[in-house]
Structure formats: structure tokens, C-alpha cells
Amino acid sequence: MPSTVLLGAQWGDEGKGKITDLISSDYDYVVRYQGGNNAGHTVIHGDTKLALHLIPSGVMYDHITPVIGNGCVVDPKVLTEEMQMLEGEGFSCENLRISCDAHVIMPYHIDLDGASERHLGKHEIGTTKRGIGPAYEDKAGRTGIRIQDLLDEKIFREKLEAALAIKNQVLTKIYGLEPYAVDQICEMYLPYAEVIRPHMAETAQLLNQELRAGKNILFEGAQGTLLDIDHGTYPFVTSSSCCAGGAPTGSGVGPKAINKVLGIAKAYITRVGSGPFPTELKDEVGERLCKVGGEYGVTTGRKRRCGWFDAVVSRYAADVNSLTDMALTKLDVLSCVDRIKVCVAYEADGKRYDYFPMQHSVLYPKHVTPIYEELPGWEGQDISDCKTFEDLPANAQRYVKYLEEVTGVPASIIAVGPERNQTIFHGWESR
Ligand code: IMP
């Protein structure tokens, strides 16, 4: 019963959608274990380019059962629209299974996400404003509404009434926003319940049964290691466990079921939203990477901050996730620069950090200076048609080998373009 966790090894947007799509045909189940529609996966399937936010990428394959696990937060409106979009493109959502324990994003969560960001002003987190944080706050505060509650009108009304008694006070008195009425939300949400009903399942039980029957699971992480609520650059993080440890808790499958952890890392690095970013390039090279790499968010369209590959981040990601493999994406984008830098350590206040620093204040520009190794590039050489590692220019091979050395993780998949066939398999085995 080989199972793999596939996750972001940086600050998200590493190209997880493409890699999931590539390897998912080897699995029977593709499971989202955290996050909600703050994620944005671009998947190119044949001639169709799709942006998925909530539904696992495996939905495009008939033999795969896509699962939204208990660790996720679900906006029923977005879910319904995404299902309609997929059906419209000819992909059936019939197999989709949604955990009865996943939490529901309510309209007031979305309002509160926006309002709290406005309230933070220049200290804003830079959230996707999809209500993710407030929904997880309610989950931890034990006042959340779960999928199973939404599907029982009596319980839904009761829970909603209790929630609104507080939320309306906060909305009106703290943020000066409009309150909600129970009937108003019921009118919006109960029709979604009927869309969800045929898909609701006890997904932990389902997955464990299927593992026993010899089926394979791919756990599809969203966001990235440095956006993890525990291991990321708090508070500039998302509100869930993006790391490999989130897969068991967010799905109900025990940790022993996992035998591979594939970390997706861009050949450079990007971040959206606020927060420290030691190797950020605020110069023309950063602009070039952004332009050539098309670094604009799938979910919000925001411009991503770009920087050099940070091996300190990657070594940390290797540790906290037990990475067994790395998929290096967008190597082709680096054809736009003549020399390539890799951050191997940080220097801050007279001290060298080879490991991710305990005090995150160290990561800010007024303290940190990245220590770079500079490698020769392959500027101007189009590598997007390379099919094998040996097809790559010598300096590109050297760069990949160097990253394997400084991170301690084999780069067993290398992406040289957005299409499925623009991928070099360099030792990856799903089983
Ligand atoms: P939230 O997840 O919307 O609460 O946003 C919290 C932080 O995570 C912000 O910095 C977002 O930009 C970031 N974030 C959330 N989802 C993604 C993603 O899919 N890719 C990259 N960053 C993300």
C-alpha cells in the first residue's frame, strides 16, 4: 500500500498541480488534507488548461477517486462552481468524496478575513481573503460548522444561530459591517448542501479500508512548508498544516501508511503575501524571473515576489517533512540569467546560520545577509525540449547536482516547461 505525500517545499506556488497531474495516474486516490480554495493549481490536461482551487487534481482521471479530507475547509459555493466548471469541460465529479468532518467556510468568515486584514493595515498578512483563517479559528474554537452539520437543516440552523450571536456583534460593532440573518444564510447554503450530499463520506474509514485492500494514495498538499501554521514563518502563514505531518491528521490515515514524501521546489523561489524572504530580489533580475516565469497567482492574480533558490529553506523542508525526493520545477526559467546564485547559509548580526533560524526576526533584511554560491548559467539556451538529464546543458546538470548536494535530497523529477511532456524523470518511482 504505497502512499506518497506531495507538498510544497517553499512558500507555495512551486508547481504542485503539474507534478500531481503527472504522477497521479499511478494512484487510486488523490487526497487534499488541508487548506481550502486559497490554493490554486494550474493543470494542463491535453489541450485543456484548468485552474483548480479546491478539488484534488486527480479528478481528471476516471480511475482516481478524489477526496477532500477532514483537514480541509470547504466553501460550498466555490465547490459547486468548480464541479460545474469541471463537468462543463467533460470531467466527471461523480467519484468526488468529501469528508463529513471538513469545516465549512461561511460568508462571515470571508467578511472577517477582509476586515481583519484592513484592520492590520501595514502589518497585514496578505491573505487570499477567502475566509480560510477565520474558518480554522472557529474549528479550533469549537464553534465551526462541519459538512455533516450543513447536511442536516435542523442542526445547521442551530449552529448558525449560535455562531451568528457572536459573529454579528463582531461584524457590526468592531468592523462596522452588515450582520447576517439565519434565514439569509440558509437560503444561500442549503441548496449547496444538496450538491454536496451525494459526495459526503466518512473518508478516514474509506481510505483506511482502501489501503487495506492494497490501493495507493497520493496526498496532495496545498500552499507550502514555509506557510505551515507550525513550521512556517508565523504569523505570515496560512492556518493549516501544509507539512507532511498534516497528511495523517487531515485525512485520518496513520503515518505508517506513508512511504514517500515528494517536496516540490522551484529552481528559484517565490512568495506571495507579506513576511520575511531572505533571498528576495528587488532588482531587474527579480523582475525578469517574474516576467519569464509568469509569476502571478492562480487564485488572486497577485504578483509573486521572486528570489534565488534558498538551500537553508530546502534543508529545513527536508527535515520537517522527511523528504525522500524533490521535484525541481521551472528550471527552464533560469535560461534568462547568465549567472545563478544559491543561498547556502545566512549571516545575521555576526552569526552564521546553516539551519533555519529559531528567531524569525533574523530573517528580515535589516539583519540577514544571504551567503551565496554563484554558479555559471546556460543563458539563452532553450532547455524546454530536453527529455533526459543528459540532454540538459552541462551547466544546468551541474546546477541540479549542486542543489541535490546542498539540500541532501535527490531531484528525481525536473520540470522544464508547463506541459506534461516537458518533464525529465530522473529516478522517480511512485512505488
Ligand atoms: P490565507 O491562506 O488566505 O489565510 O493566506 C495566508 C498566507 O498564505 C498569505 O501570505 C497568502 O499569500 C499565502 N497563501 C495562501 N495560499 C497560497 C497559495 O496557494 N500559494 C501561495 N501562497 C498562498
Boltz pocket constraint, residues with backbone or C-beta under 6 A from the ligand:
constraints:
  - pocket:
      binder: B
      contacts: [[A, 11], [A, 12], [A, 13], [A, 38], [A, 39], [A, 40], [A, 125], [A, 126], [A, 127], [A, 128], [A, 129], [A, 130], [A, 132], [A, 133], [A, 222], [A, 223], [A, 227], [A, 236], [A, 237], [A, 238], [A, 239], [A, 272], [A, 273], [A, 274]]
      max_distance: 6.0
